[in-house]
Amino acid sequence: MNIEEYGLKDNMTKNIDKDAIIARIIATHKDRYEIICNKGQGFAQIKRGKYYDNPNSIYPTTGDFVLIEWNYTGDSMIYETLQRESSFSRTASSSDRNRELHSQHEQLVAANFDYVFIIQSLNNNFNVNRIERYLSMAWESGGIPVIVLTKSDLVQNVEEYINEVKDIAFGVDVYAVSNITRKGIEEIKKYFSKGNTIVFLGSSGVGKSSLVNTLYGEEVMKTSEIREIDSRGRHTTTSRNLIMLPNGAMIIDTPGMRELGMWDAEEGISKTFKDIEEYIGMCKYSDCTHTNEPGCKVQEAIENGELSKERFEQYLKLQKESRYNTDSDTYLKEKKNKFKEISKINRNNRKK
């Protein structure tokens, strides 16, 4: 077994002792990790003293490369997480926050991937706003986003869906596939070359596990039927798993996320909504709020039909959410000061 076959790159091993044992985390189970290394495959736990005593420690997740003390008869010990090339985080749900070790709010989903497959199904699950949300997080992650629309056999107007997504996904490849007819599968296989890692993101019922099985060539992930009434599925993936395909490419399959809280995604939002930000830089006033100021190019573009009002509102919503989740204290202070200023203006207007 060679750890380099699992995507380890030369630049990741700089300044590491040549005798150190490097492993990759292939699954997470709460406080326990499944690992693979040159010694074999097994389970591991973090060496708590090493992580707790160092405030800069990076707590591991699926896809991470870590240094371990190998144990042939029991759990190995993880004592350091290597620097990541990419990572995907979301805001932890209330049920997750109490058990996340590294942060009160941030929940790491996956690390060290080359591509982010944003998966949406062409049924009632299809939602452009959700794609924009995933896209912002994907750009922020360091991976390259690719949008895959599954269950194309369920609709007649596939090209209309593709064009609708392309209108909001600038510079991103968009594909429509079917695990039933296998249409479009060959087109996306180019991303799955040996040594590449692809993370699958999407809500439950969109066909992530079915796509893994199709690419693998046999059933390695459990799948379940969706409810016809609302197109929602049960969570068939309950943990984050790294699966190696027969050709040496790897997939990180993540649990379906009903909620995807934005976490520090300013740069990703800028890339996703670069059409809007081009207008923002053209406003007459540098502190324009893009509401009713004279010379606001954003409002002019909306009135002229060059920008969608709904898309601009989604942009503002994601920005606000990202700022709040990243630094809620600063956000709330700024919001309070803003309302104070509005109140002051209103009082002055009443006096006049």
KETIDO-707172 format. One line per 4 residues: number of its first residue (from 1); their letters; for each residue x, y, z of N, C-alpha, C. Coordinates in steps of 0.1 Angstrom, whole numbers, plus 5000, padded with zeros to 4 digits. Layout:
<nodes>
NUM = A = X Y Z X Y Z X Y Z | ... .
</nodes>
This chain:
<nodes>
1 = MNIE = 5008 4988 5000 5000 5000 5000 5009 5013 5000 | 5006 5022 4991 5015 5034 4989 5006 5046 4992 | 5010 5054 5002 5002 5066 5005 5001 5076 4994 | 5012 5076 4985 5012 5085 4974 5001 5083 4964 .
5 = EYGL = 4996 5070 4964 4985 5067 4955 4972 5073 4960 | 4972 5078 4972 4960 5084 4978 4961 5099 4977 | 4969 5104 4968 4969 5119 4965 4980 5127 4973 | 4989 5121 4980 4999 5128 4987 5009 5134 4977 .
9 = KDNM = 5011 5148 4978 5019 5155 4969 5032 5159 4976 | 5043 5161 4968 5056 5164 4974 5056 5176 4982 | 5049 5187 4978 5049 5199 4986 5042 5198 5000 | 5035 5187 5002 5029 5185 5015 5038 5179 5025 .
13 = TKNI = 5049 5174 5020 5059 5167 5029 5071 5175 5033 | 5072 5187 5029 5083 5196 5032 5085 5197 5047 | 5097 5197 5052 5100 5199 5066 5094 5188 5075 | 5091 5176 5069 5086 5165 5077 5097 5155 5078 .
17 = DKDA = 5099 5149 5090 5109 5139 5092 5107 5127 5083 | 5117 5122 5077 5116 5111 5067 5111 5099 5073 | 5112 5097 5086 5107 5085 5093 5093 5087 5098 | 5087 5099 5096 5073 5101 5101 5064 5092 5092 .
21 = IIAR = 5053 5088 5099 5043 5080 5092 5031 5089 5088 | 5029 5090 5075 5018 5098 5070 5006 5090 5066 | 4994 5094 5071 4982 5087 5068 4972 5096 5062 | 4962 5091 5055 4951 5099 5050 4938 5095 5057 .
25 = IIAT = 4930 5104 5061 4918 5101 5067 4907 5098 5056 | 4902 5086 5057 4892 5081 5046 4878 5081 5051 | 4876 5083 5064 4862 5084 5070 4863 5090 5084 | 4853 5097 5088 4852 5102 5101 4839 5097 5108 .
29 = HKDR = 4841 5093 5121 4831 5088 5129 4831 5095 5142 | 4825 5107 5143 4826 5115 5155 4840 5117 5159 | 4844 5111 5170 4858 5114 5175 4868 5103 5171 | 4864 5095 5161 4872 5084 5157 4874 5085 5142 .
33 = YEII = 4886 5081 5137 4888 5083 5123 4893 5070 5117 | 4889 5068 5104 4895 5056 5096 4906 5062 5088 | 4917 5055 5088 4929 5060 5081 4935 5049 5073 | 4944 5054 5063 4951 5044 5055 4965 5050 5053 .
37 = CNKG = 4975 5041 5054 4989 5046 5053 4998 5034 5048 | 5011 5036 5047 5019 5025 5041 5019 5013 5050 | 5015 5014 5063 5015 5003 5072 5002 4995 5070 | 4992 5001 5064 4979 4994 5063 4967 5003 5065 .
41 = QGFA = 4956 4997 5068 4944 5005 5071 4939 5002 5085 | 4934 5012 5091 4929 5010 5105 4921 5022 5110 | 4920 5023 5124 4914 5034 5130 4923 5042 5138 | 4919 5055 5141 4928 5064 5149 4920 5074 5157 .
45 = QIKR = 4926 5079 5167 4921 5090 5175 4931 5101 5175 | 4927 5113 5178 4937 5124 5179 4944 5123 5193 | 4956 5127 5193 4964 5128 5206 4960 5141 5212 | 4951 5141 5221 4944 5153 5226 4954 5163 5231 .
49 = GKYY = 4964 5159 5239 4974 5168 5244 4980 5176 5233 | 4984 5170 5222 4991 5177 5211 4982 5187 5205 | 4969 5185 5204 4960 5194 5198 4955 5205 5208 | 4952 5201 5220 4946 5210 5229 4957 5220 5234 .
53 = DNPN = 4969 5216 5234 4980 5225 5239 4985 5235 5228 | 4981 5233 5216 4985 5241 5205 4973 5248 5199 | 4971 5261 5201 4959 5268 5196 4958 5269 5181 | 4970 5266 5174 4970 5267 5160 4968 5253 5153 .
57 = SIYP = 4965 5243 5161 4963 5230 5156 4951 5229 5146 | 4953 5221 5136 4942 5219 5126 4936 5206 5129 | 4924 5206 5134 4917 5194 5137 4913 5186 5124 | 4915 5173 5123 4914 5166 5110 4899 5164 5106 .
61 = TTGD = 4898 5162 5093 4885 5158 5087 4888 5148 5076 | 4878 5143 5069 4880 5134 5058 4888 5141 5047 | 4898 5134 5042 4907 5139 5031 4920 5145 5037 | 4921 5147 5050 4933 5153 5055 4944 5142 5055 .
65 = FVLI = 4956 5148 5054 4968 5140 5056 4973 5143 5070 | 4977 5133 5078 4980 5134 5092 4993 5126 5095 | 5000 5131 5105 5011 5123 5111 5006 5114 5122 | 5010 5101 5122 5004 5092 5132 5015 5084 5139 .
69 = EWNY = 5011 5079 5151 5019 5069 5158 5011 5056 5155 | 5016 5047 5146 5009 5035 5142 5008 5025 5153 | 4996 5019 5154 4994 5009 5164 4988 4996 5156 | 4995 4985 5157 4991 4973 5150 4979 4967 5156 .
73 = TGDS = 4977 4968 5169 4967 4961 5177 4955 4969 5181 | 4955 4982 5179 4944 4991 5184 4944 5004 5176 | 4938 5014 5181 4937 5027 5175 4951 5034 5174 | 4955 5039 5163 4967 5047 5161 4964 5061 5167 .
77 = MIYE = 4974 5069 5169 4973 5082 5175 4977 5092 5164 | 4968 5102 5162 4971 5113 5153 4977 5125 5161 | 4989 5129 5157 4994 5140 5165 4997 5153 5157 | 4994 5153 5144 4995 5165 5136 4988 5164 5123 .
81 = TLQR = 4981 5175 5119 4974 5175 5106 4983 5184 5097 | 4986 5178 5085 4994 5186 5076 4986 5197 5069 | 4994 5207 5064 4987 5218 5058 4978 5214 5046 | 4967 5220 5045 4957 5216 5035 4959 5224 5022 .
85 = ESSF = 4956 5218 5011 4956 5225 4998 4942 5231 4996 | 4932 5225 5001 4918 5230 5000 4910 5224 5011 | 4899 5231 5014 4890 5226 5025 4876 5232 5023 | 4866 5225 5027 4852 5230 5026 4846 5230 5040 .
89 = SRTA = 4841 5241 5044 4835 5243 5057 4821 5248 5056 | 4813 5245 5066 4799 5251 5067 4797 5255 5081 | 4787 5262 5084 4783 5266 5098 4777 5253 5104 | 4782 5249 5115 4777 5237 5122 4763 5239 5126 .
93 = SSSD = 4754 5229 5124 4741 5230 5129 4741 5229 5144 | 4730 5233 5151 4729 5233 5165 4733 5220 5171 | 4729 5209 5164 4732 5196 5170 4746 5192 5169 | 4754 5199 5159 4768 5196 5157 4777 5204 5166 .
97 = RNRE = 4772 5216 5170 4782 5225 5176 4788 5220 5189 | 4780 5213 5197 4785 5208 5210 4796 5198 5208 | 4797 5191 5197 4806 5180 5196 4818 5184 5187 | 4818 5195 5180 4829 5199 5172 4840 5204 5181 .
101 = LHSQ = 4852 5198 5179 4863 5201 5187 4870 5214 5184 | 4871 5217 5171 4880 5227 5167 4874 5241 5167 | 4861 5242 5167 4854 5255 5167 4840 5254 5172 | 4835 5265 5177 4821 5265 5182 4811 5265 5170 .
105 = HEQL = 4815 5271 5159 4806 5273 5148 4810 5266 5135 | 4823 5265 5132 4827 5260 5119 4827 5245 5119 | 4821 5239 5109 4822 5224 5108 4829 5221 5094 | 4840 5214 5095 4848 5210 5084 4841 5198 5077 .
109 = VAAN = 4840 5199 5064 4833 5188 5057 4843 5179 5050 | 4853 5185 5043 4863 5177 5036 4875 5185 5033 | 4886 5179 5030 4899 5186 5028 4907 5179 5017 | 4916 5187 5011 4925 5182 5001 4918 5175 4989 .
113 = FDYV = 4910 5183 4982 4903 5178 4970 4907 5188 4958 | 4905 5182 4946 4909 5190 4934 4896 5197 4928 | 4885 5190 4929 4873 5195 4923 4861 5194 4933 | 4852 5203 4932 4840 5202 4940 4828 5200 4931 .
117 = FIIQ = 4822 5188 4932 4810 5185 4923 4798 5190 4931 | 4791 5201 4926 4779 5206 4932 4767 5198 4925 | 4760 5190 4932 4751 5181 4926 4737 5185 4929 | 4729 5187 4919 4714 5190 4920 4707 5181 4911 .
121 = SLNN = 4695 5177 4915 4687 5168 4907 4676 5176 4899 | 4673 5171 4888 4663 5178 4879 4649 5173 4883 | 4645 5176 4895 4631 5173 4899 4627 5185 4908 | 4619 5183 4918 4615 5194 4927 4626 5199 4936 .
125 = NFNV = 4637 5191 4936 4648 5196 4944 4656 5207 4938 | 4654 5209 4924 4662 5219 4917 4659 5233 4922 | 4670 5240 4926 4669 5253 4932 4682 5261 4929 | 4680 5272 4920 4691 5280 4916 4698 5287 4928 .
129 = NRIE = 4690 5292 4937 4696 5299 4949 4705 5289 4957 | 4701 5277 4958 4709 5267 4965 4722 5265 4958 | 4721 5265 4944 4734 5263 4936 4743 5275 4939 | 4738 5287 4939 4746 5299 4942 4753 5298 4955 .
133 = RYLS = 4745 5293 4965 4751 5291 4979 4762 5281 4978 | 4760 5270 4972 4771 5260 4971 4783 5265 4963 | 4780 5272 4953 4790 5277 4944 4799 5287 4951 | 4793 5296 4960 4801 5305 4967 4811 5298 4977 .
137 = MAWE = 4806 5288 4983 4814 5280 4992 4825 5272 4985 | 4821 5267 4973 4831 5259 4965 4842 5268 4960 | 4840 5280 4956 4850 5289 4951 4859 5292 4963 | 4853 5294 4975 4861 5297 4987 4870 5286 4991 .
141 = SGGI = 4867 5273 4988 4873 5262 4993 4887 5260 4988 | 4890 5265 4976 4903 5262 4970 4902 5251 4959 | 4891 5244 4958 4888 5234 4947 4882 5241 4935 | 4881 5234 4924 4875 5239 4912 4860 5234 4912 .
145 = PVIV = 4850 5243 4912 4836 5238 4911 4832 5233 4898 | 4824 5223 4898 4818 5217 4886 4803 5214 4890 | 4794 5218 4882 4779 5216 4885 4774 5204 4877 | 4768 5194 4885 4763 5182 4879 4748 5181 4882 .
149 = LTKS = 4740 5182 4871 4725 5180 4873 4721 5166 4870 | 4717 5159 4880 4714 5145 4879 4699 5143 4875 | 4696 5130 4872 4682 5126 4869 4677 5133 4857 | 4685 5135 4847 4681 5142 4835 4671 5134 4827 .
153 = DLVQ = 4669 5121 4830 4659 5113 4823 4645 5117 4828 | 4644 5125 4839 4630 5129 4844 4624 5141 4837 | 4632 5148 4829 4627 5160 4823 4630 5160 4808 | 4622 5168 4801 4623 5169 4786 4632 5180 4782 .
157 = NVEE = 4632 5191 4790 4639 5204 4786 4652 5205 4793 | 4661 5195 4791 4674 5195 4799 4682 5208 4796 | 4682 5211 4783 4691 5223 4779 4686 5236 4785 | 4673 5237 4788 4668 5249 4795 4674 5250 4809 .
161 = YINE = 4674 5239 4816 4680 5238 4829 4695 5242 4829 | 4702 5236 4820 4716 5238 4818 4719 5253 4816 | 4711 5259 4807 4713 5274 4804 4709 5282 4816 | 4699 5278 4824 4695 5286 4836 4707 5286 4846 .
165 = VKDI = 4713 5275 4847 4724 5274 4857 4737 5281 4851 | 4739 5280 4839 4751 5287 4833 4749 5303 4834 | 4737 5308 4835 4735 5322 4836 4740 5327 4850 | 4741 5318 4860 4745 5323 4873 4759 5316 4877 .
169 = AFGV = 4764 5308 4869 4776 5301 4872 4787 5304 4862 | 4793 5316 4863 4802 5321 4853 4815 5313 4854 | 4820 5308 4842 4832 5301 4842 4832 5287 4848 | 4820 5282 4850 4819 5268 4857 4813 5259 4847 .
173 = DVYA = 4819 5247 4846 4813 5236 4837 4800 5231 4843 | 4790 5229 4834 4777 5224 4838 4774 5212 4830 | 4770 5201 4837 4767 5188 4830 4753 5183 4835 | 4746 5176 4826 4734 5169 4830 4737 5154 4828 .
177 = VSNI = 4734 5146 4838 4736 5132 4837 4724 5124 4842 | 4724 5111 4838 4714 5102 4843 4721 5089 4847 | 4719 5084 4859 4724 5071 4863 4716 5060 4857 | 4704 5063 4852 4695 5053 4846 4700 5050 4832 .
181 = TRKG = 4700 5061 4824 4704 5059 4810 4719 5060 4807 | 4726 5065 4817 4741 5067 4817 4744 5079 4807 | 4734 5087 4803 4737 5098 4795 4745 5109 4803 | 4756 5114 4797 4764 5124 4803 4775 5119 4812 .
185 = IEEI = 4775 5106 4815 4785 5100 4825 4799 5101 4819 | 4800 5098 4806 4813 5098 4799 4819 5112 4799 | 4811 5122 4798 4816 5136 4798 4823 5140 4811 | 4818 5135 4822 4823 5139 4835 4835 5130 4840 .
189 = KKYF = 4837 5119 4832 4848 5110 4836 4862 5116 4835 | 4863 5127 4827 4876 5133 4825 4882 5139 4838 | 4873 5142 4848 4878 5148 4860 4884 5137 4870 | 4880 5124 4867 4884 5113 4876 4896 5106 4871 .
193 = SKGN = 4907 5114 4870 4920 5107 4867 4927 5103 4879 | 4937 5094 4878 4944 5088 4889 4950 5099 4898 | 4948 5098 4911 4953 5108 4921 4945 5120 4924 | 4935 5122 4915 4925 5133 4917 4915 5130 4928 .
197 = TIVF = 4912 5140 4936 4901 5138 4946 4890 5148 4943 | 4878 5143 4943 4866 5151 4940 4856 5149 4952 | 4852 5161 4957 4842 5160 4968 4828 5163 4962 | 4818 5154 4966 4805 5155 4962 4796 5163 4972 .
201 = LGSS = 4790 5174 4968 4781 5182 4977 4767 5183 4971 | 4758 5181 4980 4744 5183 4976 4735 5178 4987 | 4722 5181 4986 4712 5177 4996 4709 5162 4994 | 4702 5157 5004 4698 5142 5003 4688 5140 4992 .
205 = GVGK = 4689 5129 4985 4680 5126 4974 4684 5130 4960 | 4696 5137 4959 4699 5142 4946 4707 5132 4938 | 4711 5121 4944 4717 5110 4936 4732 5109 4937 | 4738 5115 4948 4752 5114 4950 4757 5100 4951 .
209 = SSLV = 4751 5092 4960 4755 5078 4961 4753 5070 4949 | 4742 5072 4941 4740 5065 4929 4751 5069 4919 | 4756 5081 4919 4766 5086 4909 4779 5079 4913 | 4782 5078 4926 4794 5071 4931 4794 5056 4926 .
213 = NTLY = 4782 5050 4927 4781 5036 4922 4783 5034 4907 | 4777 5044 4900 4779 5044 4885 4793 5045 4881 | 4800 5055 4888 4814 5057 4884 4823 5045 4889 | 4820 5039 4900 4828 5028 4905 4825 5015 4896 .
217 = GEEV = 4813 5014 4891 4810 5002 4883 4803 4991 4891 | 4801 4993 4904 4793 4984 4912 4788 4992 4924 | 4779 4985 4932 4773 4992 4943 4782 4992 4955 | 4788 5004 4958 4796 5005 4970 4790 5014 4980 .
221 = MKTS = 4779 5022 4976 4772 5030 4985 4757 5027 4985 | 4751 5027 4996 4737 5024 4997 4729 5036 4991 | 4718 5033 4984 4709 5043 4979 4695 5041 4984 | 4687 5051 4983 4673 5050 4987 4664 5058 4978 .
225 = EIRE = 4652 5054 4977 4642 5061 4968 4638 5074 4974 | 4635 5084 4966 4630 5097 4971 4615 5097 4972 | 4609 5106 4980 4595 5107 4981 4590 5115 4968 | 4581 5109 4961 4576 5116 4949 4569 5129 4952 .
229 = IDSR = 4563 5130 4964 4555 5142 4967 4563 5155 4969 | 4576 5153 4974 4584 5165 4975 4598 5163 4970 | 4601 5152 4964 4615 5149 4959 4626 5149 4969 | 4622 5147 4982 4633 5146 4992 4636 5132 4995 .
233 = GRHT = 4649 5130 4998 4653 5116 5001 4658 5115 5015 | 4660 5102 5020 4666 5100 5033 4681 5101 5032 | 4687 5103 5043 4702 5104 5044 4707 5090 5042 | 4713 5086 5031 4719 5073 5029 4733 5073 5033 .
237 = TTSR = 4740 5085 5032 4754 5087 5036 4753 5094 5049 | 4758 5087 5060 4757 5093 5073 4771 5098 5078 | 4781 5095 5071 4795 5100 5075 4802 5104 5063 | 4813 5111 5064 4821 5116 5053 4831 5105 5049 .
241 = NLIM = 4830 5100 5037 4838 5089 5033 4846 5092 5021 | 4859 5087 5020 4867 5088 5009 4867 5074 5002 | 4863 5074 4989 4862 5061 4982 4872 5062 4970 | 4880 5052 4969 4890 5051 4958 4883 5043 4946 .
245 = LPNG = 4882 5049 4934 4877 5042 4923 4888 5032 4917 | 4883 5023 4910 4893 5013 4904 4904 5019 4896 | 4902 5031 4890 4913 5037 4882 4922 5046 4891 | 4920 5047 4904 4929 5055 4913 4924 5069 4916 .
249 = AMII = 4913 5073 4910 4906 5086 4914 4899 5084 4927 | 4897 5095 4935 4890 5094 4948 4878 5103 4948 | 4868 5098 4955 4856 5106 4958 4854 5108 4973 | 4851 5120 4977 4847 5122 4991 4832 5124 4990 .
253 = DTPG = 4824 5115 4995 4809 5116 4995 4805 5121 5009 | 4797 5131 5009 4793 5138 5021 4778 5135 5024 | 4774 5136 5037 4760 5134 5040 4752 5146 5033 | 4739 5143 5030 4731 5153 5024 4729 5164 5034 .
257 = MREL = 4730 5177 5030 4729 5188 5039 4716 5196 5036 | 4707 5195 5046 4695 5202 5045 4698 5217 5047 | 4708 5220 5055 4711 5234 5057 4726 5235 5054 | 4730 5246 5047 4744 5249 5044 4747 5263 5048 .
261 = GMWD = 4750 5265 5061 4754 5278 5066 4767 5283 5060 | 4767 5296 5055 4779 5301 5050 4789 5304 5060 | 4802 5300 5057 4813 5302 5067 4824 5309 5060 | 4826 5322 5063 4838 5330 5058 4839 5328 5042 .
265 = AEEG = 4829 5332 5035 4829 5329 5020 4830 5342 5012 | 4836 5353 5017 4836 5366 5010 4841 5364 4996 | 4853 5358 4995 4859 5357 4982 4851 5348 4973 | 4845 5337 4978 4837 5329 4970 4825 5335 4965 .
269 = ISKT = 4819 5344 4973 4807 5351 4969 4810 5361 4958 | 4822 5367 4959 4827 5377 4949 4828 5370 4936 | 4833 5358 4935 4835 5351 4923 4822 5346 4917 | 4813 5342 4926 4800 5337 4921 4791 5349 4916 .
273 = FKDI = 4792 5360 4922 4784 5372 4918 4793 5383 4912 | 4803 5379 4904 4812 5389 4898 4804 5399 4889 | 4793 5395 4883 4785 5404 4875 4780 5415 4883 | 4776 5412 4895 4770 5423 4904 4782 5432 4909 .
277 = EEYI = 4793 5426 4913 4804 5434 4919 4810 5443 4908 | 4809 5440 4896 4814 5449 4885 4806 5462 4886 | 4793 5462 4888 4785 5474 4889 4788 5481 4902 | 4790 5474 4913 4792 5480 4926 4804 5489 4926 .
281 = GMCK = 4815 5485 4918 4827 5494 4917 4825 5506 4909 | 4813 5507 4902 4811 5519 4894 4802 5529 4900 | 4797 5527 4912 4788 5536 4919 4794 5550 4921 | 4786 5560 4922 4791 5574 4923 4798 5576 4937 .
285 = YSDC = 4793 5570 4947 4798 5571 4961 4804 5558 4965 | 4816 5558 4971 4823 5546 4975 4816 5539 4986 | 4808 5546 4994 4801 5540 5005 4786 5538 5002 | 4784 5536 4989 4770 5534 4984 4764 5522 4990 .
289 = THTN = 4752 5523 4995 4745 5511 5001 4736 5504 4991 | 4736 5509 4979 4728 5503 4967 4714 5502 4970 | 4708 5512 4977 4694 5513 4979 4687 5524 4972 | 4690 5537 4976 4683 5548 4969 4693 5560 4967 .
293 = EPGC = 4706 5557 4968 4715 5568 4965 4716 5572 4951 | 4718 5585 4948 4719 5590 4934 4732 5584 4928 | 4732 5580 4916 4744 5575 4909 4747 5561 4913 | 4738 5553 4918 4740 5539 4922 4738 5531 4909 .
297 = KVQE = 4749 5525 4904 4749 5518 4892 4742 5504 4893 | 4742 5499 4906 4735 5486 4908 4720 5488 4906 | 4714 5498 4912 4700 5501 4911 4696 5504 4896 | 4705 5512 4889 4703 5515 4875 4702 5502 4867 .
301 = AIEN = 4712 5493 4870 4712 5481 4862 4700 5472 4864 | 4695 5472 4877 4683 5465 4880 4671 5471 4873 | 4670 5484 4873 4659 5491 4866 4659 5489 4851 | 4671 5488 4845 4673 5486 4831 4672 5472 4827 .
305 = GELS = 4670 5463 4836 4669 5449 4833 4682 5442 4831 | 4694 5449 4834 4707 5443 4831 4710 5433 4843 | 4705 5436 4855 4707 5427 4866 4693 5423 4872 | 4693 5410 4877 4681 5405 4883 4680 5410 4898 .
309 = KERF = 4668 5416 4901 4666 5421 4915 4667 5409 4925 | 4662 5398 4921 4662 5386 4930 4676 5381 4932 | 4684 5381 4921 4698 5377 4922 4706 5387 4932 | 4704 5400 4930 4710 5409 4939 4706 5407 4954 .
313 = EQYL = 4694 5404 4956 4689 5402 4970 4696 5389 4975 | 4698 5379 4967 4705 5367 4971 4719 5370 4975 | 4726 5378 4966 4739 5383 4969 4741 5389 4982 | 4731 5399 4985 4732 5406 4998 4729 5396 5010 .
317 = KLQK = 4720 5386 5008 4717 5377 5018 4729 5368 5022 | 4736 5363 5011 4748 5354 5014 4759 5362 5020 | 4761 5374 5016 4772 5383 5022 4769 5385 5037 | 4756 5388 5040 4753 5391 5054 4754 5379 5062 .
321 = ESRY = 4750 5367 5057 4751 5355 5064 4766 5351 5067 | 4774 5353 5056 4788 5349 5058 4795 5358 5068 | 4792 5371 5068 4798 5380 5078 4793 5377 5092 | 4781 5373 5093 4775 5370 5107 4782 5358 5112 .
325 = NTDS = 4782 5347 5104 4787 5334 5109 4802 5335 5112 | 4810 5344 5105 4824 5345 5107 4827 5353 5119 | 4820 5364 5120 4823 5373 5132 4810 5380 5136 | 4802 5372 5144 4788 5377 5148 4789 5389 5156 .
329 = DTYL = 4799 5390 5165 4800 5402 5174 4801 5415 5166 | 4811 5415 5156 4813 5427 5148 4801 5430 5140 | 4795 5420 5134 4783 5421 5125 4772 5428 5133 | 4769 5423 5145 4758 5428 5153 4761 5443 5157 .
333 = KEKK = 4773 5446 5161 4777 5460 5164 4774 5469 5152 | 4779 5465 5140 4777 5473 5129 4762 5475 5125 | 4754 5464 5127 4740 5465 5125 4733 5475 5134 | 4738 5474 5147 4732 5483 5158 4735 5497 5154 .
337 = NKFK = 4748 5500 5150 4752 5514 5147 4744 5519 5135 | 4742 5510 5125 4734 5514 5113 4720 5518 5117 | 4714 5511 5125 4700 5514 5129 4700 5527 5138 | 4710 5529 5146 4712 5542 5153 4712 5554 5144 .
341 = EISK = 4720 5552 5133 4722 5563 5123 4709 5566 5116 | 4701 5555 5112 4688 5557 5106 4679 5564 5115 | 4679 5560 5128 4670 5566 5138 4673 5581 5139 | 4686 5584 5139 4690 5598 5140 4685 5606 5128 .
345 = INRN = 4687 5601 5116 4682 5608 5104 4667 5610 5105 | 4660 5600 5109 4645 5601 5110 4641 5612 5120 | 4648 5613 5132 4645 5623 5142 4647 5637 5136 | 4658 5638 5129 4661 5652 5123 4651 5656 5113 .
349 = NRKK = 4646 5645 5105 4636 5648 5095 4623 5653 5101 | 4620 5646 5112 4607 5650 5119 4608 5664 5125 | 4620 5668 5130 4622 5681 5135 4620 5692 5124 | 4626 5688 5112 4624 5698 5101 4610 5699 5097 .
</nodes>
